[in-house]
Amino acid sequence: MKFRRKAEADPAAGDTTAETATDGAADPAGSTAGPYDVSQVEGDGIDRADLGSVLVPAIADRELRLQVDEQSGQVRSVMLAGSDGALEFQAFAAPRNGDLWSEVRPQIAEDMARRGGQTTEREGRWGTELVCQMPVKRPDGTDATQPSRIIGINGARWMLRASFLGRPAIDPDNASDWEDALAQVVVRRGEQAMPVGEPLVVTLPDDARRVR
């Protein structure tokens, strides 16, 4: 496992009032599918990396990395990296029986537009998602566009926000392997009261290796 420093966190948009469910995430057909709430996988015998708010099993051809805020030193998100792309995700506190993703999604699109990017919506495995194009600078100073695909999944008093980069963002119709990796993620919300939209704490395992 590796972790990298990240200059800025990417906080969830949404209101910050105190939280007041569904068990796990429901797919578009209405059946229960991953990502899962921790209550759904207890005692299943699967070995997972315990990162506090998220638990991640070993996934073939994917390297687990932690994104760390440069200023605070806090872990902000988790990434699975592969040869053709990456999946970054983070869990947030959400209201019981609410739909935080529907509230957050237009705010993400507005933020992208303010920064010069473009977003469109598409229907995917977990419902409405954002397809994004963001202007960026290459290391040599030339301009480029970074595509991404942002997904929000409402769970049991939590929302999991995930961003696909690389091939799974560019070719979503042929990204089932990456989506299957996301479906294996488990969220541990905890029982404490938290403001809606607040990131759930990710903890750094003792055996993590620092990468600069």
N, C-alpha and C positions, 0 to 999 in steps of 0.2 A: 504494500500500500504506500502511496506517495501523497504528499500534499504540497500545493503550490500557493504562493502568496498572491493576493489579488488586491489591487489598489482600492477598488470601490465595491461595496456590496450592492446587490441588485434587490432592494427590498420589495416586498409585496405591496402593490397598491391596494387600497381599500380603506374602509373607515376604521377608526381606532377606538370605538366604543367597546366596553367590556362585553365578552361573550355572554350569552345568556346562560335525526342523524341516520345518517344512514350508517350501516355497518359495512365498511369497505367501500369500494367504488363500483358503481353500476355501469355496465356497458350500454351502448345505444339500444340494444334489444331488451334491456331491463334485467338481465341476469347478473349475478354477482361475479366480479372478476377482479384481478389485481389492478393496481396496487392494493395491498391488504392492510386492514387494521391489525395491530398486534394481537388483539383478542381472537382473531380468526386463525392464527397460526401457532398458538401456544401448544407445545407438546407434539409438533409434527415431525420432530427429529431432524430438521434441516439446519445445518450449520450456517450462521449468518454473521457477518461483521457487525458488531453492535456499536453504532455511532450515536447512541442516545435517542434522538427523535426518529432516526431511520435505521433500519436493519437491512443489510444487503447481502444476499448469498453470493458465492463465487459464480461468476458468469463467464462462460467460455469466450476467449478472445477479447475480453474487456478488462482494462486495468482500472482499479478503483483509486480515485484521487480525491483529495479534499481541497476546496478553494478557501483560502484564508485571507481575511481582511488585513491589509498591510498596516493600517494605523492601530487597530484595536487588538490584532492578533487572534481574533475570534474566528472560528470556522463558520463560514457563511453558507456553503453549499457543497454538495457532493457531485462528483463527476465520474462517469464511466467512459473511458476513452478506448477507441479501437482504431484500426488502420484506415477506416473510411469515414470516421466521424466521431461524434461525442454526444453524450447525454448528460446534461447538468440538471440537478433537481434539488428542491428545498421544500420543507413542509412548514405550514403556517397555521396558527390557531384560527378556527372558524366557528360560526354560530351553530348551535344544534338545529338540525332540520333546515339549514340555510343553503343558499347557492352562492357562495362567495365568488366563485369563478365568473359568474355572470356579471357581478359588480366590478370585479377587478379588470376584466378583459378590455372594456372600452378605455379604462384609465391607462392600461399598458399601451394601447394603440395611440392615445393622445400623447403619451410621453415619447413614443417612437417618432411621431410626427414633429414634435418640438425639436428633436435632435436630428431632423433631416431624413428620417427613415420613412418607409412605407409599409403598411400592413393590409392584408386581406384576410377574410375569414373562409374557412373550409370546414366541412363536416368530416370528422375522423372517427377513430375507434372509440374515443371517450367523449364524443360530441363536438361542439364548436371549438375550433382551435385557431390560432393566429399564424399566418405565414408572413414572415417579416424580411425586409431588405434594409440593411443598415449601412450607411457609408462609413468606411474605416480607412485608416492610414496604414499602409504596409511599413515594415521596418525601414525600407529605403526611402520613405516619404511619399511614395506614389499613392494615388487614390484607388480604392477597391470597394466592393460591396460584399458584406457578409450576410448570407442568408441564414435564417433560423426558423424554427417552427416551435411555437410555444403552446403548451397544453396545460390545462388546469383540471384537476380531478378532485371533486368533493368527496370527503370521507366522513368518518365519525368524529365530528367536532374538529376536523382538520381539512386543509386543502393542500394538495401536493402540486406545486408548479414545476413543470419540466420544460427544458429547452433542448431541442435537437439541433445539432450543428453538422455540417458536412453532408454526406450522401442522404441521411434520413431527413434532412431539411429540404434538399433539392428534389428528391424523388420519393415523396411520401407514400406513393402507391406501392412501392417496392421496399418498404422499410419495416416489414413485419418482424424481422429479427431484432431490430432495435426496440420496437414497441413491446415485444415479448420480454426484453430485458427490463423495461420500465415496469411491466406488469408483475415482476418478481419482487419489487421493492415493498417493504413493510414499514408502516408509520406507527410510532409510539407517541400518542398525544399527551399522556399523563393526565392526572386528575385536577391539577392546579388551575385556578381561574387565570385567564390571560386576556388581554385586549385582542379583539378581532383583527387579524392581519399581522399579528406579531410573529416573527420567525420562531419556530421551535428549535431548541438548542441542539446543535450538533457537537458531539464530544470527540476529542482526538484520542484514538487508541494508543496504548503505550508502545506498540510495535510499529507505529507509522514512521516513515522515513522522510525527512525534510528534503525538498527539492527547491532550489532557488533558480 
